[in-house]
Amino acid sequence: MLEVKVTVSMPEVAEAINDLAAALSNKSTAPKAQPAPAPVAPQPQPASVSSVPLASAPQFTVDQIMNAGAALMDAGKIEDLMNLLHSFGVQAVMELKPEQLGAFATEMRKLGAAI
C-alpha cells in the first residue's frame, strides 16, 4: 500500500480563520479585505520505500544441472544442450561458474528440463 502525505501551507486561510474566530467572539477586530487566495497545487512528496524482504533466487547445484541435462539427453535434445553449453562458453557442466548455474538452469527450462 502506498501512502502519500500532502502538506499545504496557506497562511491566508489561517489569518481568515483567526479573523472569523475574533468576529464570533465579539472582539472588535475589523475584517481585513484580502484578495481571494490563489489555488495552491500540492507539492508531491517523495514516497517512502519500506524495506520488504525479497525471496532470494533459487540456488542450483552441479548435480541438479547434470540430472536435468541427462533427462534432456534422454529426450533427444543433445544438440540443444551442447549449444547451450557453448553459449555459456564451456564444454561441460563442470566448467560452469557457480554464478552461472541459475541462468543455465533457466535456459535448460526453456529446452524442457524439469529443474
Biopython code that builds the backbone (N, CA, C, O; Angstrom):
import numpy as np
from Bio.PDB.StructureBuilder import StructureBuilder

atoms = [
    (1, "MET", "N", (0.850, -1.166, 0.000)),
    (1, "MET", "CA", (0.000, 0.000, 0.000)),
    (1, "MET", "C", (0.891, 1.223, 0.000)),
    (1, "MET", "O", (1.861, 1.286, 0.755)),
    (2, "LEU", "N", (0.587, 2.153, -0.804)),
    (2, "LEU", "CA", (1.358, 3.383, -0.920)),
    (2, "LEU", "C", (0.641, 4.470, -0.161)),
    (2, "LEU", "O", (-0.550, 4.698, -0.371)),
    (3, "GLU", "N", (1.355, 5.141, 0.716)),
    (3, "GLU", "CA", (0.774, 6.228, 1.484)),
    (3, "GLU", "C", (1.419, 7.518, 1.026)),
    (3, "GLU", "O", (2.644, 7.637, 1.004)),
    (4, "VAL", "N", (0.591, 8.486, 0.661)),
    (4, "VAL", "CA", (1.087, 9.785, 0.218)),
    (4, "VAL", "C", (0.569, 10.829, 1.184)),
    (4, "VAL", "O", (-0.633, 10.895, 1.439)),
    (5, "LYS", "N", (1.454, 11.640, 1.722)),
    (5, "LYS", "CA", (1.068, 12.724, 2.620)),
    (5, "LYS", "C", (1.318, 14.034, 1.903)),
    (5, "LYS", "O", (2.384, 14.243, 1.325)),
    (6, "VAL", "N", (0.321, 14.922, 1.942)),
    (6, "VAL", "CA", (0.431, 16.209, 1.283)),
    (6, "VAL", "C", (0.274, 17.286, 2.344)),
    (6, "VAL", "O", (-0.678, 17.259, 3.124)),
    (7, "THR", "N", (1.192, 18.220, 2.374)),
    (7, "THR", "CA", (1.125, 19.348, 3.288)),
    (7, "THR", "C", (0.965, 20.611, 2.458)),
    (7, "THR", "O", (1.779, 20.901, 1.580)),
    (8, "VAL", "N", (-0.095, 21.359, 2.747)),
    (8, "VAL", "CA", (-0.359, 22.594, 2.018)),
    (8, "VAL", "C", (-0.288, 23.737, 3.020)),
    (8, "VAL", "O", (-0.961, 23.712, 4.050)),
    (9, "SER", "N", (0.516, 24.722, 2.719)),
    (9, "SER", "CA", (0.647, 25.883, 3.587)),
    (9, "SER", "C", (-0.084, 27.053, 2.949)),
    (9, "SER", "O", (0.283, 27.517, 1.869)),
    (10, "MET", "N", (-1.121, 27.523, 3.629)),
    (10, "MET", "CA", (-1.907, 28.644, 3.118)),
    (10, "MET", "C", (-2.098, 29.642, 4.257)),
    (10, "MET", "O", (-3.118, 29.603, 4.945)),
    (11, "PRO", "N", (-1.130, 30.534, 4.466)),
    (11, "PRO", "CA", (-1.226, 31.470, 5.586)),
    (11, "PRO", "C", (-2.475, 32.346, 5.508)),
    (11, "PRO", "O", (-2.979, 32.762, 6.551)),
    (12, "GLU", "N", (-2.996, 32.643, 4.315)),
    (12, "GLU", "CA", (-4.183, 33.470, 4.184)),
    (12, "GLU", "C", (-5.386, 32.800, 4.843)),
    (12, "GLU", "O", (-6.216, 33.472, 5.456)),
    (13, "VAL", "N", (-5.477, 31.501, 4.719)),
    (13, "VAL", "CA", (-6.595, 30.775, 5.313)),
    (13, "VAL", "C", (-6.509, 30.832, 6.824)),
    (13, "VAL", "O", (-7.519, 31.036, 7.497)),
    (14, "ALA", "N", (-5.314, 30.654, 7.364)),
    (14, "ALA", "CA", (-5.142, 30.723, 8.816)),
    (14, "ALA", "C", (-5.532, 32.101, 9.336)),
    (14, "ALA", "O", (-6.177, 32.208, 10.379)),
    (15, "GLU", "N", (-5.153, 33.141, 8.630)),
    (15, "GLU", "CA", (-5.493, 34.503, 9.049)),
    (15, "GLU", "C", (-6.998, 34.719, 8.963)),
    (15, "GLU", "O", (-7.585, 35.351, 9.842)),
    (16, "ALA", "N", (-7.627, 34.200, 7.916)),
    (16, "ALA", "CA", (-9.077, 34.335, 7.778)),
    (16, "ALA", "C", (-9.797, 33.604, 8.897)),
    (16, "ALA", "O", (-10.802, 34.094, 9.411)),
    (17, "ILE", "N", (-9.296, 32.446, 9.276)),
    (17, "ILE", "CA", (-9.915, 31.693, 10.375)),
    (17, "ILE", "C", (-9.775, 32.469, 11.677)),
    (17, "ILE", "O", (-10.714, 32.549, 12.469)),
    (18, "ASN", "N", (-8.595, 33.039, 11.889)),
    (18, "ASN", "CA", (-8.396, 33.846, 13.101)),
    (18, "ASN", "C", (-9.341, 35.050, 13.118)),
    (18, "ASN", "O", (-9.907, 35.373, 14.162)),
    (19, "ASP", "N", (-9.516, 35.716, 11.975)),
    (19, "ASP", "CA", (-10.431, 36.852, 11.892)),
    (19, "ASP", "C", (-11.861, 36.418, 12.177)),
    (19, "ASP", "O", (-12.597, 37.120, 12.871)),
    (20, "LEU", "N", (-12.262, 35.256, 11.643)),
    (20, "LEU", "CA", (-13.603, 34.744, 11.882)),
    (20, "LEU", "C", (-13.799, 34.413, 13.349)),
    (20, "LEU", "O", (-14.845, 34.719, 13.922)),
    (21, "ALA", "N", (-12.811, 33.798, 13.954)),
    (21, "ALA", "CA", (-12.902, 33.469, 15.381)),
    (21, "ALA", "C", (-13.019, 34.733, 16.215)),
    (21, "ALA", "O", (-13.787, 34.769, 17.177)),
    (22, "ALA", "N", (-12.275, 35.765, 15.862)),
    (22, "ALA", "CA", (-12.352, 37.026, 16.589)),
    (22, "ALA", "C", (-13.735, 37.649, 16.430)),
    (22, "ALA", "O", (-14.288, 38.169, 17.399)),
    (23, "ALA", "N", (-14.303, 37.606, 15.225)),
    (23, "ALA", "CA", (-15.622, 38.184, 14.988)),
    (23, "ALA", "C", (-16.689, 37.429, 15.767)),
    (23, "ALA", "O", (-17.620, 38.033, 16.299)),
    (24, "LEU", "N", (-16.555, 36.121, 15.834)),
    (24, "LEU", "CA", (-17.544, 35.318, 16.556)),
    (24, "LEU", "C", (-17.460, 35.514, 18.055)),
    (24, "LEU", "O", (-18.456, 35.347, 18.759)),
    (25, "SER", "N", (-16.303, 35.861, 18.548)),
    (25, "SER", "CA", (-16.167, 36.067, 19.996)),
    (25, "SER", "C", (-16.407, 37.524, 20.376)),
    (25, "SER", "O", (-16.052, 37.952, 21.474)),
    (26, "ASN", "N", (-17.022, 38.295, 19.449)),
    (26, "ASN", "CA", (-17.389, 39.686, 19.666)),
    (26, "ASN", "C", (-16.207, 40.588, 19.942)),
    (26, "ASN", "O", (-16.347, 41.591, 20.642)),
    (27, "LYS", "N", (-15.096, 40.268, 19.432)),
    (27, "LYS", "CA", (-13.951, 41.153, 19.547)),
    (27, "LYS", "C", (-14.110, 42.224, 18.497)),
    (27, "LYS", "O", (-14.799, 42.024, 17.497)),
    (28, "SER", "N", (-13.503, 43.315, 18.708)),
    (28, "SER", "CA", (-13.654, 44.423, 17.772)),
    (28, "SER", "C", (-12.553, 44.406, 16.726)),
    (28, "SER", "O", (-11.864, 45.405, 16.520)),
    (29, "THR", "N", (-12.400, 43.320, 16.097)),
    (29, "THR", "CA", (-11.417, 43.220, 15.030)),
    (29, "THR", "C", (-12.150, 43.374, 13.712)),
    (29, "THR", "O", (-13.027, 42.572, 13.392)),
    (30, "ALA", "N", (-11.811, 44.366, 12.967)),
    (30, "ALA", "CA", (-12.440, 44.568, 11.670)),
    (30, "ALA", "C", (-11.833, 43.596, 10.671)),
    (30, "ALA", "O", (-10.615, 43.431, 10.618)),
    (31, "PRO", "N", (-12.676, 42.959, 9.888)),
    (31, "PRO", "CA", (-12.107, 42.035, 8.893)),
    (31, "PRO", "C", (-11.299, 42.798, 7.868)),
    (31, "PRO", "O", (-11.669, 43.887, 7.429)),
    (32, "LYS", "N", (-10.219, 42.212, 7.512)),
    (32, "LYS", "CA", (-9.328, 42.809, 6.524)),
    (32, "LYS", "C", (-9.764, 42.369, 5.138)),
    (32, "LYS", "O", (-10.105, 41.209, 4.908)),
    (33, "ALA", "N", (-9.743, 43.330, 4.220)),
    (33, "ALA", "CA", (-10.056, 42.992, 2.835)),
    (33, "ALA", "C", (-8.848, 42.302, 2.231)),
    (33, "ALA", "O", (-7.746, 42.851, 2.197)),
    (34, "GLN", "N", (-9.073, 41.110, 1.764)),
    (34, "GLN", "CA", (-7.964, 40.352, 1.193)),
    (34, "GLN", "C", (-8.392, 39.779, -0.142)),
    (34, "GLN", "O", (-9.546, 39.401, -0.340)),
    (35, "PRO", "N", (-7.451, 39.726, -1.034)),
    (35, "PRO", "CA", (-7.788, 39.083, -2.306)),
    (35, "PRO", "C", (-8.029, 37.596, -2.083)),
    (35, "PRO", "O", (-7.500, 36.985, -1.155)),
    (36, "ALA", "N", (-8.831, 37.049, -2.953)),
    (36, "ALA", "CA", (-9.103, 35.614, -2.858)),
    (36, "ALA", "C", (-7.793, 34.851, -3.009)),
    (36, "ALA", "O", (-6.986, 35.158, -3.887)),
    (37, "PRO", "N", (-7.586, 33.870, -2.161)),
    (37, "PRO", "CA", (-6.332, 33.112, -2.261)),
    (37, "PRO", "C", (-6.273, 32.335, -3.567)),
    (37, "PRO", "O", (-7.256, 31.748, -4.018)),
    (38, "ALA", "N", (-5.115, 32.353, -4.140)),
    (38, "ALA", "CA", (-4.910, 31.589, -5.377)),
    (38, "ALA", "C", (-4.817, 30.114, -5.023)),
    (38, "ALA", "O", (-4.239, 29.757, -3.996)),
    (39, "PRO", "N", (-5.375, 29.266, -5.853)),
    (39, "PRO", "CA", (-5.254, 27.819, -5.572)),
    (39, "PRO", "C", (-3.775, 27.421, -5.541)),
    (39, "PRO", "O", (-2.979, 27.810, -6.395)),
    (40, "VAL", "N", (-3.461, 26.660, -4.557)),
    (40, "VAL", "CA", (-2.091, 26.188, -4.415)),
    (40, "VAL", "C", (-2.075, 24.707, -4.730)),
    (40, "VAL", "O", (-2.750, 23.906, -4.084)),
    (41, "ALA", "N", (-1.304, 24.367, -5.720)),
    (41, "ALA", "CA", (-1.196, 22.952, -6.087)),
    (41, "ALA", "C", (-0.355, 22.236, -5.042)),
    (41, "ALA", "O", (0.710, 22.730, -4.671)),
    (42, "PRO", "N", (-0.804, 21.094, -4.562)),
    (42, "PRO", "CA", (0.001, 20.349, -3.583)),
    (42, "PRO", "C", (1.315, 19.898, -4.203)),
    (42, "PRO", "O", (1.366, 19.452, -5.349)),
    (43, "GLN", "N", (2.356, 20.025, -3.429)),
    (43, "GLN", "CA", (3.677, 19.611, -3.891)),
    (43, "GLN", "C", (3.838, 18.114, -3.644)),
    (43, "GLN", "O", (3.586, 17.641, -2.536)),
    (44, "PRO", "N", (4.247, 17.378, -4.649)),
    (44, "PRO", "CA", (4.426, 15.935, -4.446)),
    (44, "PRO", "C", (5.550, 15.672, -3.458)),
    (44, "PRO", "O", (6.616, 16.284, -3.523)),
    (45, "GLN", "N", (5.297, 14.777, -2.572)),
    (45, "GLN", "CA", (6.293, 14.362, -1.597)),
    (45, "GLN", "C", (6.871, 13.028, -2.045)),
    (45, "GLN", "O", (6.151, 12.190, -2.589)),
    (46, "PRO", "N", (8.146, 12.828, -1.824)),
    (46, "PRO", "CA", (8.719, 11.532, -2.208)),
    (46, "PRO", "C", (8.069, 10.410, -1.407)),
    (46, "PRO", "O", (7.897, 10.508, -0.192)),
    (47, "ALA", "N", (7.721, 9.371, -2.100)),
    (47, "ALA", "CA", (7.127, 8.212, -1.443)),
    (47, "ALA", "C", (8.196, 7.483, -0.657)),
    (47, "ALA", "O", (9.319, 7.297, -1.124)),
    (48, "SER", "N", (7.829, 7.077, 0.533)),
    (48, "SER", "CA", (8.797, 6.328, 1.323)),
    (48, "SER", "C", (8.764, 4.873, 0.882)),
    (48, "SER", "O", (7.699, 4.296, 0.664)),
    (49, "VAL", "N", (9.918, 4.310, 0.758)),
    (49, "VAL", "CA", (10.039, 2.920, 0.338)),
    (49, "VAL", "C", (10.380, 2.105, 1.570)),
    (49, "VAL", "O", (11.415, 2.304, 2.205)),
    (50, "SER", "N", (9.494, 1.190, 1.888)),
    (50, "SER", "CA", (9.772, 0.355, 3.045)),
    (50, "SER", "C", (10.625, -0.830, 2.620)),
    (50, "SER", "O", (10.594, -1.267, 1.469)),
    (51, "SER", "N", (11.355, -1.315, 3.542)),
    (51, "SER", "CA", (12.237, -2.438, 3.260)),
    (51, "SER", "C", (11.438, -3.731, 3.365)),
    (51, "SER", "O", (11.034, -4.140, 4.454)),
    (52, "VAL", "N", (11.219, -4.355, 2.240)),
    (52, "VAL", "CA", (10.474, -5.609, 2.198)),
    (52, "VAL", "C", (11.454, -6.706, 1.805)),
    (52, "VAL", "O", (12.101, -6.618, 0.761)),
    (53, "PRO", "N", (11.567, -7.729, 2.628)),
    (53, "PRO", "CA", (12.489, -8.801, 2.256)),
    (53, "PRO", "C", (12.010, -9.505, 0.993)),
    (53, "PRO", "O", (10.835, -9.850, 0.863)),
    (54, "LEU", "N", (12.915, -9.706, 0.091)),
    (54, "LEU", "CA", (12.605, -10.389, -1.157)),
    (54, "LEU", "C", (13.148, -11.802, -1.107)),
    (54, "LEU", "O", (14.165, -12.068, -0.465)),
    (55, "ALA", "N", (12.470, -12.696, -1.781)),
    (55, "ALA", "CA", (12.949, -14.072, -1.828)),
    (55, "ALA", "C", (14.229, -14.119, -2.659)),
    (55, "ALA", "O", (14.333, -13.481, -3.707)),
    (56, "SER", "N", (15.171, -14.864, -2.183)),
    (56, "SER", "CA", (16.422, -14.979, -2.930)),
    (56, "SER", "C", (16.218, -15.945, -4.096)),
    (56, "SER", "O", (15.346, -16.814, -4.063)),
    (57, "ALA", "N", (17.034, -15.770, -5.111)),
    (57, "ALA", "CA", (16.956, -16.639, -6.277)),
    (57, "ALA", "C", (17.318, -18.061, -5.868)),
    (57, "ALA", "O", (18.181, -18.263, -5.014)),
    (58, "PRO", "N", (16.662, -19.043, -6.473)),
    (58, "PRO", "CA", (16.989, -20.413, -6.108)),
    (58, "PRO", "C", (18.439, -20.735, -6.465)),
    (58, "PRO", "O", (18.957, -20.285, -7.487)),
    (59, "GLN", "N", (19.074, -21.512, -5.615)),
    (59, "GLN", "CA", (20.451, -21.927, -5.838)),
    (59, "GLN", "C", (20.440, -23.334, -6.433)),
    (59, "GLN", "O", (19.727, -24.216, -5.954)),
    (60, "PHE", "N", (21.223, -23.527, -7.461)),
    (60, "PHE", "CA", (21.292, -24.830, -8.115)),
    (60, "PHE", "C", (22.677, -25.426, -7.907)),
    (60, "PHE", "O", (23.679, -24.718, -7.808)),
    (61, "THR", "N", (22.696, -26.747, -7.845)),
    (61, "THR", "CA", (23.970, -27.450, -7.725)),
    (61, "THR", "C", (24.320, -28.042, -9.087)),
    (61, "THR", "O", (23.470, -28.195, -9.963)),
    (62, "VAL", "N", (25.585, -28.363, -9.228)),
    (62, "VAL", "CA", (26.033, -29.010, -10.471)),
    (62, "VAL", "C", (25.292, -30.325, -10.656)),
    (62, "VAL", "O", (24.931, -30.682, -11.777)),
    (63, "ASP", "N", (25.063, -31.052, -9.562)),
    (63, "ASP", "CA", (24.347, -32.330, -9.652)),
    (63, "ASP", "C", (22.929, -32.140, -10.201)),
    (63, "ASP", "O", (22.471, -32.927, -11.029)),
    (64, "GLN", "N", (22.232, -31.087, -9.732)),
    (64, "GLN", "CA", (20.880, -30.821, -10.242)),
    (64, "GLN", "C", (20.920, -30.513, -11.737)),
    (64, "GLN", "O", (20.073, -30.972, -12.503)),
    (65, "ILE", "N", (21.909, -29.736, -12.133)),
    (65, "ILE", "CA", (22.050, -29.370, -13.544)),
    (65, "ILE", "C", (22.338, -30.623, -14.375)),
    (65, "ILE", "O", (21.771, -30.809, -15.452)),
    (66, "MET", "N", (23.230, -31.480, -13.859)),
    (66, "MET", "CA", (23.594, -32.698, -14.595)),
    (66, "MET", "C", (22.408, -33.644, -14.712)),
    (66, "MET", "O", (22.210, -34.255, -15.763)),
    (67, "ASN", "N", (21.612, -33.778, -13.648)),
    (67, "ASN", "CA", (20.433, -34.656, -13.698)),
    (67, "ASN", "C", (19.416, -34.135, -14.713)),
    (67, "ASN", "O", (18.832, -34.908, -15.473)),
    (68, "ALA", "N", (19.212, -32.818, -14.719)),
    (68, "ALA", "CA", (18.275, -32.241, -15.693)),
    (68, "ALA", "C", (18.826, -32.394, -17.104)),
    (68, "ALA", "O", (18.068, -32.626, -18.046)),
    (69, "GLY", "N", (20.145, -32.264, -17.256)),
    (69, "GLY", "CA", (20.774, -32.441, -18.561)),
    (69, "GLY", "C", (20.634, -33.859, -19.063)),
    (69, "GLY", "O", (20.428, -34.083, -20.256)),
    (70, "ALA", "N", (20.744, -34.829, -18.152)),
    (70, "ALA", "CA", (20.587, -36.236, -18.540)),
    (70, "ALA", "C", (19.178, -36.487, -19.075)),
    (70, "ALA", "O", (18.993, -37.230, -20.039)),
    (71, "ALA", "N", (18.187, -35.859, -18.437)),
    (71, "ALA", "CA", (16.806, -36.021, -18.900)),
    (71, "ALA", "C", (16.634, -35.398, -20.292)),
    (71, "ALA", "O", (15.915, -35.937, -21.134)),
    (72, "LEU", "N", (17.301, -34.259, -20.526)),
    (72, "LEU", "CA", (17.228, -33.648, -21.860)),
    (72, "LEU", "C", (17.892, -34.539, -22.900)),
    (72, "LEU", "O", (17.392, -34.676, -24.017)),
    (73, "MET", "N", (19.006, -35.140, -22.537)),
    (73, "MET", "CA", (19.706, -36.035, -23.463)),
    (73, "MET", "C", (18.828, -37.237, -23.791)),
    (73, "MET", "O", (18.758, -37.669, -24.942)),
    (74, "ASP", "N", (18.150, -37.781, -22.758)),
    (74, "ASP", "CA", (17.243, -38.908, -22.976)),
    (74, "ASP", "C", (16.088, -38.517, -23.896)),
    (74, "ASP", "O", (15.544, -39.355, -24.616)),
    (75, "ALA", "N", (15.717, -37.226, -23.866)),
    (75, "ALA", "CA", (14.620, -36.740, -24.707)),
    (75, "ALA", "C", (15.103, -36.379, -26.106)),
    (75, "ALA", "O", (14.331, -35.851, -26.907)),
    (76, "GLY", "N", (16.387, -36.660, -26.417)),
    (76, "GLY", "CA", (16.916, -36.415, -27.755)),
    (76, "GLY", "C", (17.342, -34.974, -27.996)),
    (76, "GLY", "O", (17.427, -34.541, -29.145)),
    (77, "LYS", "N", (17.603, -34.244, -26.955)),
    (77, "LYS", "CA", (17.972, -32.830, -27.103)),
    (77, "LYS", "C", (19.460, -32.607, -26.831)),
    (77, "LYS", "O", (19.855, -31.592, -26.258)),
    (78, "ILE", "N", (20.277, -33.578, -27.254)),
    (78, "ILE", "CA", (21.721, -33.491, -27.014)),
    (78, "ILE", "C", (22.308, -32.282, -27.726)),
    (78, "ILE", "O", (23.106, -31.549, -27.141)),
    (79, "GLU", "N", (21.927, -32.064, -28.970)),
    (79, "GLU", "CA", (22.481, -30.937, -29.724)),
    (79, "GLU", "C", (22.084, -29.596, -29.089)),
    (79, "GLU", "O", (22.901, -28.679, -28.994)),
    (80, "ASP", "N", (20.825, -29.496, -28.660)),
    (80, "ASP", "CA", (20.374, -28.271, -27.986)),
    (80, "ASP", "C", (21.165, -28.030, -26.707)),
    (80, "ASP", "O", (21.547, -26.899, -26.406)),
    (81, "LEU", "N", (21.406, -29.097, -25.964)),
    (81, "LEU", "CA", (22.152, -28.987, -24.711)),
    (81, "LEU", "C", (23.602, -28.569, -24.979)),
    (81, "LEU", "O", (24.159, -27.748, -24.251)),
    (82, "MET", "N", (24.196, -29.126, -26.004)),
    (82, "MET", "CA", (25.576, -28.753, -26.356)),
    (82, "MET", "C", (25.645, -27.292, -26.799)),
    (82, "MET", "O", (26.581, -26.579, -26.437)),
    (83, "ASN", "N", (24.671, -26.848, -27.570)),
    (83, "ASN", "CA", (24.626, -25.443, -27.983)),
    (83, "ASN", "C", (24.474, -24.525, -26.775)),
    (83, "ASN", "O", (25.065, -23.446, -26.730)),
    (84, "LEU", "N", (23.692, -24.948, -25.811)),
    (84, "LEU", "CA", (23.519, -24.165, -24.593)),
    (84, "LEU", "C", (24.831, -24.061, -23.822)),
    (84, "LEU", "O", (25.203, -22.985, -23.354)),
    (85, "LEU", "N", (25.522, -25.181, -23.698)),
    (85, "LEU", "CA", (26.827, -25.166, -23.023)),
    (85, "LEU", "C", (27.780, -24.202, -23.729)),
    (85, "LEU", "O", (28.464, -23.409, -23.082)),
    (86, "HIS", "N", (27.819, -24.275, -25.044)),
    (86, "HIS", "CA", (28.718, -23.409, -25.818)),
    (86, "HIS", "C", (28.339, -21.940, -25.671)),
    (86, "HIS", "O", (29.209, -21.070, -25.672)),
    (87, "SER", "N", (27.039, -21.662, -25.543)),
    (87, "SER", "CA", (26.615, -20.267, -25.386)),
    (87, "SER", "C", (27.102, -19.689, -24.054)),
    (87, "SER", "O", (27.209, -18.472, -23.901)),
    (88, "PHE", "N", (27.395, -20.568, -23.098)),
    (88, "PHE", "CA", (27.947, -20.133, -21.813)),
    (88, "PHE", "C", (29.476, -20.205, -21.818)),
    (88, "PHE", "O", (30.124, -19.948, -20.803)),
    (89, "GLY", "N", (30.037, -20.557, -22.969)),
    (89, "GLY", "CA", (31.493, -20.580, -23.101)),
    (89, "GLY", "C", (32.173, -21.767, -22.456)),
    (89, "GLY", "O", (33.347, -21.693, -22.093)),
    (90, "VAL", "N", (31.442, -22.862, -22.309)),
    (90, "VAL", "CA", (32.017, -24.064, -21.693)),
    (90, "VAL", "C", (31.719, -25.283, -22.557)),
    (90, "VAL", "O", (30.843, -25.266, -23.422)),
    (91, "GLN", "N", (32.486, -26.346, -22.287)),
    (91, "GLN", "CA", (32.278, -27.608, -22.995)),
    (91, "GLN", "C", (31.491, -28.607, -22.153)),
    (91, "GLN", "O", (30.905, -29.549, -22.686)),
    (92, "ALA", "N", (31.481, -28.397, -20.835)),
    (92, "ALA", "CA", (30.811, -29.329, -19.927)),
    (92, "ALA", "C", (30.218, -28.564, -18.746)),
    (92, "ALA", "O", (30.656, -27.458, -18.427)),
    (93, "VAL", "N", (29.226, -29.161, -18.106)),
    (93, "VAL", "CA", (28.558, -28.540, -16.960)),
    (93, "VAL", "C", (29.558, -28.254, -15.839)),
    (93, "VAL", "O", (29.439, -27.245, -15.144)),
    (94, "MET", "N", (30.528, -29.126, -15.663)),
    (94, "MET", "CA", (31.514, -28.945, -14.587)),
    (94, "MET", "C", (32.337, -27.665, -14.758)),
    (94, "MET", "O", (32.938, -27.189, -13.795)),
    (95, "GLU", "N", (32.372, -27.108, -15.959)),
    (95, "GLU", "CA", (33.133, -25.883, -16.217)),
    (95, "GLU", "C", (32.339, -24.617, -15.910)),
    (95, "GLU", "O", (32.902, -23.523, -15.899)),
    (96, "LEU", "N", (31.042, -24.755, -15.661)),
    (96, "LEU", "CA", (30.226, -23.578, -15.343)),
    (96, "LEU", "C", (30.652, -22.990, -14.002)),
    (96, "LEU", "O", (30.946, -23.725, -13.059)),
    (97, "LYS", "N", (30.685, -21.668, -13.922)),
    (97, "LYS", "CA", (30.989, -20.983, -12.664)),
    (97, "LYS", "C", (29.733, -21.012, -11.798)),
    (97, "LYS", "O", (28.621, -21.042, -12.324)),
    (98, "PRO", "N", (29.898, -21.004, -10.479)),
    (98, "PRO", "CA", (28.718, -21.044, -9.591)),
    (98, "PRO", "C", (27.691, -19.952, -9.904)),
    (98, "PRO", "O", (26.488, -20.195, -9.807)),
    (99, "GLU", "N", (28.154, -18.748, -10.280)),
    (99, "GLU", "CA", (27.217, -17.662, -10.574)),
    (99, "GLU", "C", (26.478, -17.853, -11.900)),
    (99, "GLU", "O", (25.535, -17.118, -12.193)),
    (100, "GLN", "N", (26.899, -18.835, -12.704)),
    (100, "GLN", "CA", (26.240, -19.122, -13.981)),
    (100, "GLN", "C", (25.153, -20.183, -13.854)),
    (100, "GLN", "O", (24.321, -20.323, -14.750)),
    (101, "LEU", "N", (25.150, -20.921, -12.767)),
    (101, "LEU", "CA", (24.244, -22.066, -12.643)),
    (101, "LEU", "C", (22.775, -21.672, -12.735)),
    (101, "LEU", "O", (21.997, -22.364, -13.391)),
    (102, "GLY", "N", (22.377, -20.571, -12.090)),
    (102, "GLY", "CA", (20.974, -20.144, -12.128)),
    (102, "GLY", "C", (20.523, -19.800, -13.538)),
    (102, "GLY", "O", (19.456, -20.229, -13.977)),
    (103, "ALA", "N", (21.334, -19.028, -14.245)),
    (103, "ALA", "CA", (20.987, -18.646, -15.618)),
    (103, "ALA", "C", (20.968, -19.872, -16.527)),
    (103, "ALA", "O", (20.120, -19.985, -17.412)),
    (104, "PHE", "N", (21.907, -20.788, -16.304)),
    (104, "PHE", "CA", (21.961, -22.008, -17.112)),
    (104, "PHE", "C", (20.703, -22.846, -16.877)),
    (104, "PHE", "O", (20.121, -23.381, -17.820)),
    (105, "ALA", "N", (20.289, -22.955, -15.610)),
    (105, "ALA", "CA", (19.078, -23.717, -15.283)),
    (105, "ALA", "C", (17.853, -23.088, -15.942)),
    (105, "ALA", "O", (16.972, -23.799, -16.427)),
    (106, "THR", "N", (17.798, -21.771, -15.961)),
    (106, "THR", "CA", (16.681, -21.074, -16.613)),
    (106, "THR", "C", (16.622, -21.413, -18.098)),
    (106, "THR", "O", (15.548, -21.667, -18.643)),
    (107, "GLU", "N", (17.779, -21.415, -18.743)),
    (107, "GLU", "CA", (17.822, -21.749, -20.170)),
    (107, "GLU", "C", (17.483, -23.218, -20.401)),
    (107, "GLU", "O", (16.877, -23.563, -21.416)),
    (108, "MET", "N", (17.869, -24.085, -19.466)),
    (108, "MET", "CA", (17.514, -25.502, -19.587)),
    (108, "MET", "C", (15.999, -25.681, -19.516)),
    (108, "MET", "O", (15.439, -26.527, -20.214)),
    (109, "ARG", "N", (15.344, -24.897, -18.686)),
    (109, "ARG", "CA", (13.890, -24.977, -18.602)),
    (109, "ARG", "C", (13.260, -24.644, -19.950)),
    (109, "ARG", "O", (12.255, -25.240, -20.339)),
    (110, "LYS", "N", (13.855, -23.690, -20.656)),
    (110, "LYS", "CA", (13.321, -23.316, -21.975)),
    (110, "LYS", "C", (13.420, -24.487, -22.953)),
    (110, "LYS", "O", (12.657, -24.574, -23.915)),
    (111, "LEU", "N", (14.366, -25.378, -22.691)),
    (111, "LEU", "CA", (14.527, -26.575, -23.541)),
    (111, "LEU", "C", (13.616, -27.701, -23.086)),
    (111, "LEU", "O", (13.512, -28.727, -23.757)),
    (112, "GLY", "N", (12.941, -27.514, -21.927)),
    (112, "GLY", "CA", (12.027, -28.531, -21.431)),
    (112, "GLY", "C", (12.494, -29.270, -20.198)),
    (112, "GLY", "O", (11.844, -30.223, -19.767)),
    (113, "ALA", "N", (13.609, -28.851, -19.619)),
    (113, "ALA", "CA", (14.113, -29.538, -18.425)),
    (113, "ALA", "C", (13.244, -29.215, -17.221)),
    (113, "ALA", "O", (12.744, -28.101, -17.066)),
    (114, "ALA", "N", (13.081, -30.228, -16.371)),
    (114, "ALA", "CA", (12.340, -30.048, -15.127)),
    (114, "ALA", "C", (13.343, -29.772, -14.015)),
    (114, "ALA", "O", (13.791, -30.690, -13.327)),
    (115, "ILE", "N", (13.680, -28.538, -13.851)),
    (115, "ILE", "CA", (14.643, -28.142, -12.816)),
    (115, "ILE", "C", (14.152, -26.890, -12.136)),
    (115, "ILE", "O", (14.810, -26.381, -11.230)),
]
sb = StructureBuilder()
sb.init_structure("model")
sb.init_model(0)
sb.init_chain("A")
sb.init_seg("    ")
for serial, (resi, resn, name, xyz) in enumerate(atoms, 1):
    if name == "N":
        sb.init_residue(resn, " ", resi, " ")
    sb.init_atom(name, np.array(xyz, "f"), 0.0, 1.0, " ", f" {name:<3s}", serial, name[0])
structure = sb.get_structure()
